[in-house]
Amino acid sequence: MGGLDQLARACREELFSYYLYTTLARLVGRRGRFREVLLRAAADELRHYRVLRKVTGGCGSPWLRLRAYLYTVLYLVFGLTFTMKLVESMEGAAVAVYREVARARPDLAEELEALATDEVRHEAELVEGIDEGRVRYLSSIALGVSDALVELTGVYTGSLGAFASTVSAGLAGLLAGVAASVSMAVAAYTQAKHERGRSPALSAAYTGAAYSAVTVLLALPYLTLGSMVVAYAAMLLVAFAVATYMAAYSAVLGSRRFLRELAETAGLIIGVSLALYLLGSALGRLLGVEHLG
């Protein structure tokens, strides 16, 4: 088929990229310079689509616009850098396709090379135009989140049977989390003072905010549900949801393996929770403590 199947797929991807970039340009309206980068890329992608449509004889799909909207959900949930990292991989794949087909179709080589050059420029401009604080301080956020997940799930597990009221357990977890978030923020501030290119105040703020956010999320089931067992199960579900979110974020931005990232965090949560549950049970029997309130 002289690479027509590959070009038809590439044609659909160009139209999808046009929809995606125009949608993102509306969402990032405050980022003036980056909005212009997205609009220029969108115009190029539409031009690419029209070129490839002539070559392939048509390549539209009714699902492309919906797929673009789904990517905007990723933008709202994970942020601009995460979304652009995924888009970057698509741009790289398009370059490989165009150059492969160009070798098989010398009659299209000039046009396809021009498209490939545009894609390489898009890839560079889209990544260079991003400047999200939460990405530059991802290590601080990850520190706060992972520490809160491991410590607080351990606290809630270790105190099973110690509280008669879910509200009492939730308040105890909140107090422990607030105290730990301040401690973690101070530690992050001190560490960042000895690192070049990092603001100690921002490192402390991101670490403390991440820890505090997880603290509130894990306490919510206890503050809103009446059953201790149901609240504990809901807390674990929230913990694993947060762990999954951070694993996906770190995997895409850091080019790591998602399942390995998730398995490491989940293993720590389960291991520490089990150890503290056994410790809490042993201390409860030793001291004769049944319920604290």
ROPA-249543 format. One record per residue (C-alpha): residue number from 0; chain; residue in three letters; x, y, z. Coordinates in pm, 1 decimal. Example, Ala and Ser with C-alpha at 12.3 -4.5 7.8 and 13.67 -1.06 7.14 Angstrom:
// ROPA-249543
  num  chaine  residu         x         y         z
    0       A     ALA    1230.0    -450.0     780.0
    1       A     SER    1367.0    -106.0     714.0
END
This chain:
// ROPA-249543
  num  chaine  residu         x         y         z
    0       A     MET       0.0       0.0       0.0
    1       A     GLY     307.3     225.5     -15.6
    2       A     GLY     264.1     333.2     347.2
    3       A     LEU     -92.3     463.4     294.1
    4       A     ASP    -221.8     281.8     602.9
    5       A     GLN      48.4     444.9     814.2
    6       A     LEU     -24.8     784.2     663.4
    7       A     ALA    -399.3     740.1     723.5
    8       A     ARG    -331.9     679.0    1092.2
    9       A     ALA     -94.2     974.1    1099.4
   10       A     CYS    -359.4    1186.1     928.5
   11       A     ARG    -608.9    1106.7    1203.5
   12       A     GLU    -346.9    1188.8    1466.9
   13       A     GLU    -286.3    1526.5    1302.0
   14       A     LEU    -656.2    1609.6    1318.7
   15       A     PHE    -668.2    1490.4    1680.9
   16       A     SER    -368.6    1710.8    1765.3
   17       A     TYR    -543.4    2008.4    1606.3
   18       A     TYR    -851.3    1955.1    1824.4
   19       A     LEU    -636.8    1902.0    2134.0
   20       A     TYR    -414.3    2208.0    2088.7
   21       A     THR    -705.4    2441.0    2017.6
   22       A     THR    -888.8    2314.0    2327.2
   23       A     LEU    -580.1    2347.6    2547.7
   24       A     ALA    -517.7    2697.4    2410.5
   25       A     ARG    -856.9    2802.9    2546.0
   26       A     LEU    -782.5    2647.3    2885.2
   27       A     VAL    -438.1    2806.1    2928.6
   28       A     GLY    -555.0    3152.3    2827.0
   29       A     ARG    -357.3    3324.2    3102.9
   30       A     ARG     -27.4    3183.1    2977.2
   31       A     GLY       3.5    3426.6    2686.7
   32       A     ARG     322.7    3299.8    2528.0
   33       A     PHE     239.1    2931.5    2561.7
   34       A     ARG    -109.6    2991.1    2422.9
   35       A     GLU      52.3    3129.1    2107.4
   36       A     VAL     275.0    2819.1    2085.6
   37       A     LEU     -32.9    2596.0    2105.3
   38       A     LEU    -221.9    2796.3    1843.5
   39       A     ARG      73.3    2787.2    1601.6
   40       A     ALA     105.0    2412.2    1653.4
   41       A     ALA    -270.8    2370.6    1597.5
   42       A     ALA    -250.5    2563.4    1268.1
   43       A     ASP      38.6    2341.0    1155.9
   44       A     GLU    -147.2    2023.9    1251.2
   45       A     LEU    -454.8    2132.0    1054.6
   46       A     ARG    -234.4    2202.3     752.2
   47       A     HIS     -69.5    1858.9     794.2
   48       A     TYR    -411.7    1696.0     810.1
   49       A     ARG    -516.7    1860.9     484.4
   50       A     VAL    -195.2    1752.2     311.5
   51       A     LEU    -233.9    1391.4     426.4
   52       A     ARG    -604.4    1386.9     345.9
   53       A     LYS    -520.9    1455.8     -18.8
   54       A     VAL    -265.6    1174.9     -17.6
   55       A     THR    -483.3     916.4     157.5
   56       A     GLY    -820.0    1016.5      15.3
   57       A     GLY    -979.6    1089.7     353.9
   58       A     CYS    -901.3    1002.6     713.6
   59       A     GLY   -1154.2    1163.0     948.4
   60       A     SER   -1308.5     996.9    1255.0
   61       A     PRO   -1603.9    1106.5    1469.9
   62       A     TRP   -1420.7    1003.6    1789.0
   63       A     LEU   -1122.6    1235.8    1752.5
   64       A     ARG   -1289.6    1538.4    1908.4
   65       A     LEU   -1412.3    1327.7    2202.7
   66       A     ARG   -1061.7    1189.6    2250.2
   67       A     ALA    -926.0    1544.3    2259.0
   68       A     TYR   -1175.2    1634.1    2531.8
   69       A     LEU   -1062.6    1330.2    2732.3
   70       A     TYR    -706.9    1462.9    2715.7
   71       A     THR    -830.3    1793.7    2854.2
   72       A     VAL    -957.2    1598.0    3154.3
   73       A     LEU    -599.0    1477.6    3201.4
   74       A     TYR    -490.3    1841.2    3188.1
   75       A     LEU    -739.7    1937.9    3458.5
   76       A     VAL    -643.7    1643.6    3681.0
   77       A     PHE    -268.1    1613.6    3627.0
   78       A     GLY    -168.7    1953.4    3491.5
   79       A     LEU     -17.8    2090.3    3172.9
   80       A     THR     325.9    1927.7    3192.7
   81       A     PHE     182.6    1577.2    3234.6
   82       A     THR     -43.8    1625.5    2931.9
   83       A     MET     232.5    1772.5    2719.5
   84       A     LYS     463.1    1483.2    2803.7
   85       A     LEU     205.2    1245.9    2658.2
   86       A     VAL     165.3    1467.6    2353.0
   87       A     GLU     543.8    1479.4    2311.8
   88       A     SER     551.1    1102.9    2261.5
   89       A     MET     286.7    1135.5    1987.8
   90       A     GLU     491.0    1400.4    1809.1
   91       A     GLY     796.9    1174.8    1819.8
   92       A     ALA     598.3     882.4    1678.5
   93       A     ALA     472.0    1098.9    1389.8
   94       A     VAL     829.4    1196.3    1295.1
   95       A     ALA     930.1     828.6    1279.6
   96       A     VAL     630.8     743.2    1057.9
   97       A     TYR     689.0    1027.7     813.2
   98       A     ARG    1055.9     947.0     767.9
   99       A     GLU     990.8     575.5     730.2
  100       A     VAL     724.9     629.4     463.4
  101       A     ALA     943.0     891.5     290.4
  102       A     ARG    1208.6     626.9     231.9
  103       A     ALA     949.9     397.4      70.4
  104       A     ARG     777.5     675.5    -127.4
  105       A     PRO    1036.2     908.4    -285.7
  106       A     ASP     752.0    1092.8    -460.9
  107       A     LEU     626.0    1207.3    -118.9
  108       A     ALA     965.7    1247.8      46.2
  109       A     GLU     981.8    1627.9      26.8
  110       A     GLU     632.3    1681.7     170.2
  111       A     LEU     677.7    1424.8     445.3
  112       A     GLU    1015.1    1564.3     548.5
  113       A     ALA     856.2    1908.6     582.9
  114       A     LEU     587.9    1758.6     807.7
  115       A     ALA     852.6    1579.2    1014.7
  116       A     THR    1046.6    1904.5    1058.2
  117       A     ASP     734.1    2075.6    1188.3
  118       A     GLU     672.0    1792.8    1436.5
  119       A     VAL    1027.1    1815.2    1572.2
  120       A     ARG     980.5    2190.3    1622.1
  121       A     HIS     646.9    2133.2    1797.4
  122       A     GLU     802.7    1882.8    2033.0
  123       A     ALA    1074.5    2128.5    2134.7
  124       A     GLU     847.9    2434.4    2163.3
  125       A     LEU     574.3    2259.6    2360.5
  126       A     VAL     810.9    2120.0    2622.8
  127       A     GLU    1024.2    2435.6    2650.3
  128       A     GLY     718.8    2657.3    2693.5
  129       A     ILE     605.4    2487.1    3014.0
  130       A     ASP     697.5    2625.0    3354.4
  131       A     GLU     483.6    2470.3    3627.4
  132       A     GLY     601.4    2519.0    3983.2
  133       A     ARG     461.7    2187.4    4097.5
  134       A     VAL     679.5    2009.0    3841.2
  135       A     ARG     997.9    2187.8    3947.1
  136       A     TYR     917.0    2094.2    4305.5
  137       A     LEU     782.6    1747.4    4228.9
  138       A     SER    1032.4    1589.1    4468.3
  139       A     SER     898.9    1806.5    4752.0
  140       A     ILE     539.3    1712.8    4669.8
  141       A     ALA     626.8    1343.5    4640.8
  142       A     LEU     804.2    1359.4    4977.1
  143       A     GLY     499.1    1509.8    5146.8
  144       A     VAL     251.4    1273.0    4983.0
  145       A     SER     445.7     949.5    5034.4
  146       A     ASP     533.1    1034.1    5394.0
  147       A     ALA     171.9    1119.5    5475.5
  148       A     LEU      39.3     802.7    5311.4
  149       A     VAL     277.2     571.8    5494.6
  150       A     GLU     263.3     743.9    5833.6
  151       A     LEU    -109.1     814.8    5854.5
  152       A     THR    -231.2     480.6    5720.9
  153       A     GLY      -2.0     329.6    5981.2
  154       A     VAL    -149.3     551.4    6252.4
  155       A     TYR    -507.4     464.0    6158.5
  156       A     THR    -425.9      93.1    6135.2
  157       A     GLY    -228.6      87.7    6458.6
  158       A     SER    -514.8     255.3    6644.9
  159       A     LEU    -782.2       8.4    6527.0
  160       A     GLY    -980.5     -90.4    6831.7
  161       A     ALA    -845.4     199.3    7037.3
  162       A     PHE   -1128.0     439.0    6947.6
  163       A     ALA   -1498.4     383.8    6997.6
  164       A     SER   -1590.3     678.9    6774.1
  165       A     THR   -1491.3     734.0    6410.9
  166       A     VAL   -1487.1    1109.4    6477.6
  167       A     SER   -1235.1    1062.3    6759.1
  168       A     ALA   -1015.0     853.9    6529.8
  169       A     GLY   -1044.9    1110.4    6250.5
  170       A     LEU    -956.0    1401.3    6480.0
  171       A     ALA    -658.4    1208.9    6617.1
  172       A     GLY    -537.2    1147.9    6262.5
  173       A     LEU    -589.9    1512.8    6172.2
  174       A     LEU    -390.4    1635.1    6471.2
  175       A     ALA    -110.0    1389.4    6401.4
  176       A     GLY    -107.5    1490.7    6034.3
  177       A     VAL    -102.3    1864.6    6102.4
  178       A     ALA     188.0    1826.5    6344.9
  179       A     ALA     376.8    1604.0    6099.8
  180       A     SER     311.5    1841.5    5806.1
  181       A     VAL     472.8    2128.3    5998.2
  182       A     SER     767.8    1906.4    6085.0
  183       A     MET     805.8    1794.1    5722.2
  184       A     ALA     784.2    2153.0    5596.1
  185       A     VAL    1061.1    2261.0    5833.0
  186       A     ALA    1276.4    1965.3    5725.0
  187       A     ALA    1217.9    2049.6    5355.4
  188       A     TYR    1310.0    2414.9    5420.5
  189       A     THR    1633.8    2314.3    5592.7
  190       A     GLN    1725.9    2069.5    5317.1
  191       A     ALA    1655.0    2317.7    5036.0
  192       A     LYS    1886.1    2574.9    5195.1
  193       A     HIS    2175.4    2348.9    5098.5
  194       A     GLU    2056.6    2287.7    4740.3
  195       A     ARG    2125.2    2519.5    4449.6
  196       A     GLY    1838.9    2645.0    4235.1
  197       A     ARG    1563.7    2566.8    4486.6
  198       A     SER    1369.7    2810.3    4701.1
  199       A     PRO    1359.1    2690.3    5065.1
  200       A     ALA    1025.3    2865.7    5117.8
  201       A     LEU     863.9    2701.5    4812.6
  202       A     SER    1007.3    2359.7    4900.9
  203       A     ALA     860.6    2391.3    5249.0
  204       A     ALA     526.9    2515.7    5113.7
  205       A     TYR     487.0    2232.9    4859.4
  206       A     THR     591.1    1963.6    5108.3
  207       A     GLY     367.4    2095.3    5385.4
  208       A     ALA      70.7    2151.5    5153.1
  209       A     ALA     101.5    1801.4    5003.9
  210       A     TYR     119.1    1643.0    5348.2
  211       A     SER    -176.8    1849.1    5472.4
  212       A     ALA    -388.8    1761.6    5166.9
  213       A     VAL    -333.7    1389.1    5220.3
  214       A     THR    -406.1    1433.4    5592.4
  215       A     VAL    -747.4    1583.0    5517.7
  216       A     LEU    -831.4    1323.4    5250.4
  217       A     LEU    -749.9    1031.6    5480.9
  218       A     ALA    -942.2    1182.7    5772.8
  219       A     LEU   -1260.0    1251.5    5573.4
  220       A     PRO   -1396.2     892.7    5587.4
  221       A     TYR   -1367.3     894.6    5966.4
  222       A     LEU   -1536.9    1232.4    5995.6
  223       A     THR   -1825.9    1143.9    5763.8
  224       A     LEU   -1893.0     771.0    5820.1
  225       A     GLY   -2035.1     611.2    6131.5
  226       A     SER   -1883.9     263.3    6104.3
  227       A     MET   -1518.2     219.1    6204.3
  228       A     VAL   -1472.8     -72.9    5963.6
  229       A     VAL   -1630.1     112.6    5670.6
  230       A     ALA   -1431.3     428.1    5750.7
  231       A     TYR   -1105.5     231.4    5764.5
  232       A     ALA   -1179.7      57.6    5433.5
  233       A     ALA   -1267.7     391.8    5272.2
  234       A     MET    -947.9     545.0    5409.5
  235       A     LEU    -742.7     267.0    5249.6
  236       A     LEU    -921.3     318.2    4915.6
  237       A     VAL    -840.8     691.1    4930.7
  238       A     ALA    -478.1     612.8    5018.4
  239       A     PHE    -436.8     377.6    4722.8
  240       A     ALA    -611.6     625.7    4491.1
  241       A     VAL    -363.8     896.8    4593.7
  242       A     ALA     -75.0     652.0    4553.1
  243       A     THR    -198.0     562.7    4202.3
  244       A     TYR    -223.3     931.4    4109.6
  245       A     MET     132.7    1003.3    4224.5
  246       A     ALA     267.6     688.9    4056.9
  247       A     ALA     112.2     792.4    3724.3
  248       A     TYR     242.2    1148.0    3760.6
  249       A     SER     596.5    1036.9    3848.0
  250       A     ALA     600.2     768.1    3578.2
  251       A     VAL     511.6    1008.7    3297.0
  252       A     LEU     726.1    1301.5    3408.3
  253       A     GLY    1022.1    1095.4    3524.8
  254       A     SER    1004.6     827.9    3251.2
  255       A     ARG     967.5     559.3    3517.2
  256       A     ARG     764.8     238.8    3520.9
  257       A     PHE     415.0     304.2    3655.1
  258       A     LEU     355.3     -40.3    3806.5
  259       A     ARG     690.2     -36.6    3984.5
  260       A     GLU     622.2     308.9    4130.7
  261       A     LEU     278.3     200.2    4249.3
  262       A     ALA     400.5    -133.3    4386.5
  263       A     GLU     671.6      35.3    4593.4
  264       A     THR     429.9     279.6    4757.0
  265       A     ALA     158.3      17.2    4808.2
  266       A     GLY     412.8    -220.1    4959.3
  267       A     LEU     523.7      44.5    5208.6
  268       A     ILE     164.3     127.2    5303.4
  269       A     ILE      72.6    -238.9    5358.4
  270       A     GLY     397.1    -326.7    5536.7
  271       A     VAL     393.5     -33.6    5777.5
  272       A     SER      19.4     -70.4    5842.1
  273       A     LEU      55.5    -439.3    5925.0
  274       A     ALA     352.7    -378.5    6153.6
  275       A     LEU     175.6     -99.6    6341.5
  276       A     TYR    -146.1    -300.2    6369.0
  277       A     LEU      43.3    -583.7    6535.9
  278       A     LEU     224.9    -336.4    6759.7
  279       A     GLY     -99.0    -156.1    6850.7
  280       A     SER    -275.0    -483.0    6928.8
  281       A     ALA      11.9    -601.3    7148.8
  282       A     LEU      29.6    -271.8    7339.1
  283       A     GLY    -349.3    -266.2    7382.2
  284       A     ARG    -345.4    -610.9    7542.9
  285       A     LEU     -39.8    -528.7    7751.8
  286       A     LEU    -179.7    -202.8    7887.3
  287       A     GLY    -538.4    -315.7    7900.0
  288       A     VAL    -654.1     -34.7    7670.3
  289       A     GLU    -979.2     -98.4    7484.9
  290       A     HIS   -1126.3     234.8    7380.9
  291       A     LEU   -1000.7     591.9    7416.3
  292       A     GLY   -1323.3     765.5    7319.3
END
